């Protein structure tokens, strides 16, 4: 079964898939080959080969299986490659075709591991290549099972425009609150989180940090429900219950902990957006949400508002993630991409990509004077990528509405 590309809608969406594939490929090589300091001497290569992990999924030096977070990160790294690659370069759903993406991911990972032999700070291993293949297979499998429906949802042709916006916004909020998605059922962790919650429910003395962006997003959800008809009471009720459900769920996220302060801010956001739109109907415009997200991004970026002597600005993209755990890096990157994607989707103009980069640049330049923050080019790159994705999807949504057809309508 192939998808036709004779119409504007598929061309636009498949163009996004193509760009997403090549961008994912670029990020893969960047993430696996950083910091690009090569030692190609015979002694260096011999030492790297002797230390390479040639036993799959077993750390011979420590006498146990490899680190689960490290293995998960290598799987997640290639999921976008398999997803975008399958949608762009072939949609045959037979098992052999999908299995081929595992082989492609494994060979790509193997190439990366071979090159890593020349990077003194990296440790090569067959496990990473196998996990890269597994990630690409999972991405292709997801695309084969529900890829067209995901594109239809994102393009606004699966549901009506209002419902599409509500579901995507709810998904963004849910993902942001549960990042970095490191779920666990560690009883001791849950007990310590509850103990900390009871000791300091309002998190006094702790900066709000990303709470401003979440509050703004919940305000957008509240405003969206405020424009719905009264017969859609279930969605309105769901909007108010969403923060109540998500905040306790953070007990299961090992890197997060629930907070009464955050819960109050999110409920206030939903209520504020709902009431504002009901009593000020002219406020129910995308440009209002665009301004609101700008304010939230600035408020979050300049916290904790303690200024001091200027520090160094890091010009190498993603360098700070090299010294962070996978969870923290994933949280920072994805939350930034989602926030700027939403910003661009609220005002879908290609010029917004430039605006997002300029806004992030201004925030990062100011962070030089905030000792608690790390100023660098990374957030500017993330802002541009997020804005590009949000603008592209929003334009595809508009095109879908004009054509009145979805991806599946073009399949033959």
C-alpha positions, 0 to 999 in steps of 0.5 A: 500500500503506497501513499500518493504524493500528488496532492498538497497535503501529503506533500507537506506532511511527507516533506515534514517526515523527510526533514524529520528523518534527516534531522534525526539522523544528524542528531544521532551522529551528533549525540553518538560522536560528541565531543569530536576529539579523535585519537587515531594513533595505533596505541589509542585504537588498540586500547579502545578495541581492548576496552570495547564491549563485545558481549551483548548486554553484558558489562564484563568489567562490572560483572552485570548487565549494562546500565538500563538508562544508558540502554534506554537512551540508545533505543530512544535515540533511533525511534524517530529515525524509524518512525519518520523513515518508514513514513517517508521512504516506504509504507509496506506493512509486511513483517520483512519490511519492518524487520529491515529497519532493525537491520538498518538501525543496527548497521547505523549504530555499528558504524557509529560504534566503529567511529567511536573507537577513535574518540578517547572519551567514548566506549564502543560496544555491540550493545549500543548498536543492537539497541539502536536497531531496536529503536529504529524497529520500534519507530517503524512498527509504531509508524506501520500500526498508527503512523497515518492516524498520528499524522491525521491527528497532527494535521487536524483531519482526524477530528475537528480543529477544536478537538484536535487542538485540545487533544494535542495541547493535553498531550503536550501538558501531560508529556511535559509534566511526566518528563523525563518519563523515568517511571518506577515503583520504588517504594522508598522513593515514593515515601520520600516524595510524600514526606517532602511534600508534607514537609514543604507543600508550597515549596517555599524557598524553591524557584518556580522554574518551569511552572510558569510555562505549565500554568500558561499551557493550562490556561490555554486549555482552560480558554479552549474549553471556555469556547466549547458548547455547554453540551461538551461538559465532559471535556470541560470537567476533564480539563479541570481534573487533568492537573489533579490527575497529573500532579499525583502521577509525578510520584511515579516519576523518579526525577520529579515530585508532586507539589501543592504549589504547582497543583494550585498554579495549574488549577488556577491556570485552567480556571483563569483561561476558562473564565477569561474566555467566557467573560471576554470572548475576544480573548479567545484568539491564538495571538492571545495565547502567543503573547501568553506563551512569550511571557511564560517563556521569559518568566521561566528563563529568567528564574530565580531572578537572582543576578550577579557577575557575568559568567561564560557563554557556551557556544558549542550546542548540547555540550552541557548535556554531555555531563548530565544524566540521560533523564535530565538532558531528555527533560530539558530538550523535550520540554524546550522543543514542546514549549517553542512548538506550541509558541509557533503553532499559536501563530504559524508564520515562518518568521516565528522561527526567527522570533523564537531564536531571537527570544531564546537568544535574549533569554540566554544572554540575560542568563549570563548574569544569573549564577544559577543558570547555564547560558549557552547556544543549546536552548537557541537551537532547541527553540528554532527546532521546536518552532520549526516543528510547531509551525510546520504542523500548524500549516499542515493543519490549515492545509488539511482543513482547506482540503477536507481530507486526511492522510488515509484518504490519499492511500491507494 
